[in-house]
Amino acid sequence: MPDPLHMIVIADPKIARVKAAWDEFERFLSAQPQLRIVTVDAGQGLDFSKLSADLVVVLGGDGAILRACRQMGMHQLPILGVNLGRLGFLADVSPGEFRDHFPQIQGRQYRIVEHLMFECVLVQHGGAAQSFLGLNEVVISSGASLRMIDVQLAINGEQVTTYSGDGLIVSTPVGSTAHSLSAGGPILRQDLQAFVITPICPHTLTNRPLVDSAECTFTLTAPDALEGTTLVIDGQIKLPLAAGDRVEIRRAQVKFQLVKLPGSSYYATLHRKLGWGGQTNYPS
């Protein structure tokens, strides 16, 4: 008989759709004899540095997964997302698919795919620094300033260009299907080791998205930033950005670990989530 599967569950009941799904989900898990629930995080915030499990099941959408992987910090565990949201590129397993595939999950018949994460350091004009771990993207947004801003980009200390517009996005491949995509950025395979820099509504039409190696350090400054200019990390952390502040983005020391079930395909997910049904054939 195989060893029991050790699982951590993240299910925040403050979110209505999670609360509605949790009772049935809990009953299903309780009926599995070879399953050990290490703990359930109901929104209180776990210290993952002292926990061990085969995988972490996150109920919700991609936003819940973004919070979970930041919460894990330097102790990343494999995550399986059960999609209770809308789009769900990361949380791409429905509750029904989770139940149907549970024998394979329990038998550890899944892949763990590692993805690039980033470290974002905000160095304020006075010298104080804050560091954040993230998975999707870093955004400098003109936000409440309601004015066009200039964002200067340097790569490995070399000045590259200045983007004038509503802001700038630096995204991982995982984040390339999020804010960057809506701003006209390219879709990157999730396992690529690269970042994409995408301007938001650039004033100069020759300013196009740029893809560069994840080995680089990207430095952003907004020397004329007005009040309301904001630094946004993964769409969830929002900090004021002032003139003289510096934002540094580089590869993190840890990787996001995503559980993929048998038969899953990145392009099949894109096809399904983005509605890539192909070009309509009209009769001649």
Secondary structure, DSSP 8 states (H G I E B T S, - for coil): ----EEEEEE--TTSHHHHHHHHHHHHHHHT-TTEEEEEEESSS---GGG---SEEEEEE-HHHHHHHHHHHTTS---EEEEE-SSS-SSS-B-HHHHHHTHHHHHTT--EEEEEEEEEEEEE-TTS-EEEEEESSEEEEE-GGG-S-EEEEEEETTEEEEEEEESEEEEE-TGGGGTHHHHTT-----TT--EEEEEEES-SSTT---EEEETTS-EEEE-TT--TT-EEEETTTEEEE--TT-EEEEEEEEEEEEEEE-TT--HHHHHHHHTT---------
